[in-house]
Amino acid sequence: MSAALAQVAFDAPDAAYAGQVRAQAAKPGAPVLAGSEVKIVGDKFKPGQEITLSRGLTPLADGIKADDEGKFETSFTLPTDAAVGTHPLVLAAQAPYNAAIVELKVSPDIAISGTDLFNTQDAKLVPGLYQTAYSAKNDVLFVTAAVGRPPVKQSALLKVNPETLEIIAQITPGEAPGRGDREGGVYALYGVAVDDENGNVWVSNTRQNTVAVYKQDDLSLVKQFEEGAATHSRDLVVAGGKVYVSPVGHPAVMVFDAKSVEVAGEIEIKSGKRGQEFSPLSLEYDARSGKLFVISLSTAEVAIIDTAKGEVEKVIPVAGAKGAIGIAYDGETNRIFVAAQGSDNLSIIDAASGETIKNVLVGAGALNVAFEPVKRLAYVANRGAGTVTVLDVDGNIVANLENAPQPNHLHEDGKGNVFVVNKGRGEDEASDRIVRLSVKD
């Protein structure tokens, strides 16, 4: 056997290998499900290079060859009993030789259910809806929107009636500074949080690495912080006279003073995983305990911050979560809910022990989660599946609701309502909508 193996050619591998491969559903924007067709698309290969694709020792497609531009496309059909999860596929290129792993994620197909249990109302707003925040003091909803990549030319802050879902007022943010010979477009608005004590709305300008503050009453600009105030700012929470901002990719939470509208510092978060760096994303604040919960996209961990002391209390790993991105909390059970887009699941964690109690498959691209305290239900936005899954505190699915495509964010108002916004898909009439959900009495 060893003599036979020795005859295998070991010519020089491709030192300049730059091949890029992605596995996706044949239908654009759809999740990969068991029994569906999978499309494999490759780029940046050598023209004429022969390529094989296999799962273990079993070939998945034959006769793959890069065209004159170094591109290829092939497809195969998954078996109907294909297991949910991430499957490593082996890609090998010949002349010159190289090999790589291509990850194929097979998502769960959760049936629509429980539609008759919920009241729903929806309205079309503007393109690029991103997040919502509710002002209990003024009974009004604030919604952010931003379209495309820099330079972003279309962005808005909306003031919306939470009952009728009609736009009361809206503004377009000011011009952003350009970079080099590239124009700056406008300051793009993504995350949003309300400060009822000072009558303000805080927003994150993710593309410009900063934040801005507007007045709730007339949406006039209070302050536009300079670029760099919060690197890749995403989520915001207003609590105890402070504003906390997640700077994605930076291992800390940025802190601003809500009254003076000035930078107040940052709270460093160290990952409990050796050699890795905590990357904060979604934030959740519990007023009763004064704790701030922060999810790390890069390490699947939750940091619990004591806001009174301004320090990290502990960091908890989330077992079974890949691409952890959304977070919510229930103070009565002391449970943390984490939505993970890479593993299509909701993880339920006991905050006291740090144990992951349960993992529940909810749908492709579980992006955000909100805990509604009146009916005590967790709502998960599944961006890839286009659904909202509703679960009780123990992780039992109560309903799986069909939603407009690409639900992006959920926010509860403390009165039994949950507001869901979805990102647009071109001129699709179902896109760019806000939906209000509540349990029927």
N, C-alpha and C positions, 0 to 999 in steps of 0.2 A: 504493500500500500504506500509506504513512504517513497519508494522509487517512482511510482506513478505520479505522486504529488510533486516530486522534484522536477517533472517534465513540464509543469505549468509555467508559461512565460511570465517572467517578472520584469517586463520592460519598465522604463521610467514612467511613473504616474504623472498625470497632468498637473504640473506645478502651478499653472495659471488658471486652474479650474475656477469658473465663476458661475456655473450653472445654477439657475433658480427654478424651483419646481413647486407648484401648489396643487393640492387636491381639493376639489370643490364639487358641489352638486352641478349636474348638467343644466339645471334650470337656474339662471342668474338670481342670486340673492336667497335661494332656498337652502335649507339645511340638508346635510347628507343623512338619509334615513336608511334603515335596513330595506333591501329590495329595490333601492333606487339606483339610477345610473350615476356613476362618478366620472368626472372629467379631470384628466391630468394635463396640466399645461406647463410647458418648459420654455425657458429662454436663456440666452447667453451661453449656449453650447457651441462647440466647434461645428461649422457647416459639414454635413454628411456624417456626423458622429452617430454610431449605432448605440441604442439605449435599450436596456431591459428593465422591467419593473416587476417585482415579485413580493409576495407575502411569505416570508420564510423561504422554502424551497419551491413554492408554487408560482409559476409565472402568471401575471395578471393581464398582460398585453404583449402581442408579438409584432415584430416588424416596425419598431419605432426608430425613426431616423430624423435627425435634425435637418431642417431645410437650409437654404442658402443664407438665411439670416440667423441661423443658430436656434431656431424655434421648433417646437413640436407640440402636437396635441393628440391625445388618445383617450379612450374611455373604456370602462368595463362596468358590469352590473353587479352590485352587491347581492349576496344570497339573502333571502328573506329572514333568515335566522341570525344574521350578522349581529354580533354583540355590540351593545352601546359602549362607547369609550374611544380612546385614542389608540389607533393601530399604527405601529411603525412599519412602513413599507421600504423595501430596499431598492434603490435605483443604482444601476451600474452603467457607466459609459465606456465605450471602447474606442481606441485609436484617436487620441490617447486615453488611457484608462483612468477612471476615478469612480468612487462610489459614495453614496450619501443616503441618509435616512429621510424619508418623506412622511410626515405625520398626516394621517387621515382620521378625522374625528367623525364618528358615527353618533348622531344625536338621538335622543329618545323621541318617540312619536306618542305624545300624550293626547288622548281623546278629549274633545270639547265636552264639557259637562257643567252642570249647575247654573246654566244660563238663566233659568227661571227663578233663581234665588236672589237675583240682583236687579236693582234699578240702574239704568244707564242713560246718560245724556251726553251727546257729543256735539262739537262745533268745529268748523274749519277756521283756523286762525291765519298764521303767516308761515312762509317757508322756513325750515331749519329750526323748528322748536327743540329746545334742549332741556330746560328744567322749569319747575314751578316752586313758588313759596307762598304761604298763606299768612296774611296779617289778621290775627284774631281781634286786634283792637279796632281795625277799620273795616273788617269783613270784606277783604278784597284779595284777589289773587294776582301775583306778579309772575310773568312768564318771560323767559329769555329765548332768543332765537339768533342763529348765525348760520350762514350758508357758505359752504365750500372751504377751500384752503386759502392761505395768504397769497395775495392780498385780499382779505374778505371785503366785499363791497356791499353786502346785504346783511344787516344785523338789526335787532330791535329789542327794546324793553317794553313789554305790554302790561297794561293794567286791565284786569279782566273781572267781570262780575261773576262770582262763584256760583250764583243761582242760574243765571241765564247763559253764562259762558260767552257773553258778548264783550267785545273790546271796548273799554271805557276811554282809554287813551293809550297812545304809544309814541315812542321817540326813537330816532336813529342816533346812535352814539357818534361822537365827533371823529374827525380824521386822525388816523394813527400815523406816527412817523415812519418813513420809508427806510429801507436798508440799501445802501449803495445806490444802484441805479433802479432799484425796484420800488414802486410806489407802495405806500403803507396801507391803502384802503381805509376802513374804519376800525375802531376798537370793537372787536368781536366779543359778544356777551354769551357766556355759557352757564356757569354756576350762579345761583341766586339765593339770598337769605334776607329776611326782613328784620329790622331793628325797630320794634314798636316803641321802645322807650324814647328814642331820639327821632322817630318819624322818618327813618331812612331805609333804603334798599341797597344792599351790598351785592356786587356782581363780580365774577371773575373774568378777566380778559386773558384767556388761556394762551392765545396766539401771541400776545404781547407780553406775557410773563408778568402780569400785574393785576390789580383790582381797581374798581371804581365805586363811587357812592353817589346815589341819586335820592332826591326827595320823594317820599311816598305820595304826597298830595298832587304835585304837578309834574313829577318825573324830571325836574330840573337837576342838572349836574351839581353835586356838592363838591366832589373832588375826584380827579383822575390821577391816580398814583403813577409815578414814572415807571417806564419799562424796567423790569428786574426786581420789582418790589416783592414778587412771589413767583418763583420759577414754575412755569407750566401750571399755573393756578387752576384748580378744578372746583372742588366743593367748598362751601362756606357754612359756618354755623355761628349764630350770634348768641352769646350766653354770658350772663354776669358782667355786663359792661365791656366784654371783649368780643372780638371777631376772630374766629379760627379759620384758617385757610389751608387746604391740602396742596402742597407744591409737588406734583407728581415727579418722581425721580430724585427728590431731595429728602434725606432721612430726617424729617422734622415736620412740625406743624407751625406755620407762621401765625403770629399773634398781632392783632391791631387793637388800638383803643377805640371803642365805639363812639365815645363822646368827643374826644379831641380829634378823631379821625387821623391818627398818626400810627406809624409802625411802633409796636411795643416789644418786639423781639421774636423769639422762636423757642419751641420745645423740641429738643433732639429726641429721636426715637432710634434705639439700637435694636437690630434684629437679633432674635435668639438663635438664628441659624448661622453657624460658623461660615465665615467668608462671604456672607450675603448682606445686602443692604436693603433696609426697609424703604418701601416706596408708597407713601400715603395716597389714598384715593378718596373713597367715600367717607363721610363723617356722620356721626349720630350723637346727639347730646341728650342726656337724661337730667331734667331739671331737679328731680327729687334728690338724687345722689350727688349731683354736680360733676358727674363723670362724662368724659368725652371718649367716644369709641371710634377708633381709626382702623380702616382695613388697608393692608399692604398688598398691592397688585403683584409685586415681584416675589414675595416670600410666603403668601397665604398665611398671614398672621394678623391678629387683632391687638392693637395697643390700647390699653385703658389708661386714660389720663385723668388725674385729680386736678380739676381746673382751679380749685381753691389754693392748692399748693403750687400749681404750675409745673407739675412733674409727672413722669410716667410711673404708674402704679405697677403695671406688669404687662408683659407681652405674651400672648397665647397663640400657639400654632393651631391652624384649622385643618384637621385631618380630612382627606378626601376631596379637597378643593383645589382646582387648577384654574388660574386666572381669576382669583377672588377679587371682586370689584365693588359689590354693593353691600351695605350694612344697615341693620336696624336692631332695636333693643326693646325688650319687654321688662319693665321694672318689677312687675309682680312675680314673675318666675325667675328673674335675674338671668334671662336667656338672651343670647346674641344670635341674630340671624344673618347669614352671609350668603350672598348670591355669587356664583362662580361661573363666568361665561365660558371658560375652557373645559369645564366638566359638566356643564348644563344642569347644575344642581343647587339646592339650598341646603346649607349646613346649619345645624342648630347646636350651639355651644353653651355649656353651663359656665357662666362668667366666674363663679366662685372657684370651681375645681379646674377649669380650663379644659374640661373634657368635651370632645365633640360627641354629642348624644346621638345624632342622627343625620344622615345624608339622604335627601330626597331628590330624585330626578324630576325636573319641572318643565324642561323644554330647551330647545336650542338657544344658546347665547343668553343665559340668565344674567341680566345686566344690572338690575337694581332691585331693591327690596324696601318696603315700607311696612311698619307695624301699626295697625289701626287699633287704638286702645278701647274704643267703645264696644265693638263686637269681638275684640281681641283676636284679630286675624292678621296674618302676614300676606302681603301681596307682592308677587314677583313679576317683574317685566322681563319677558323672554324675547329679546330683540330678534333673534334668528327665526324663531317659531311664529312670531307675530301674535303671541298670546300673553295673557296675564293669569298666573296660577295663584289661587287663594288657598292658604293652609291654616290649620289651627296651630296652637302653640306647641303641640306635640308632633307636628309635621305631617298630619293627615290632610290629604288634598280634599278641600271642600268644593272647589270648582276650578275649571280651567276654561277661561273666557277668551273667545276670539276677539282680537283687537285690531285696530288699524295696523298696517305694516310697520315694523321696526319700532315697537314701543321703547322709549328711551329713558324715561324717568317717572317715578311715582312720588307723591307727596300727600300726606294725610292732614286734615284740618282740625283734628281733635274732636270733631262732632259727628263722626261716623262716615265721612266722605273721603274718598281717595281720588286724586286727580292724576291722570296718566297722559303724557304727551308722547307723540311719535314723530320721528324724523321723516322727512319727505323722501319720496322716490319719484323724482322728476315732476311731471304734471299729473300724476295719479290723483284722482279725486279723493281717494281714501287717505291720502297723506296729509301731513301738517295739521293734525287734529288733536283736540284735547277732549278727554273722556272723563266724566265724573261717575264713579261707581259707589254704590251703597247697598247694604243688605236690606232686602224687603222686610218690613215688619210682619 
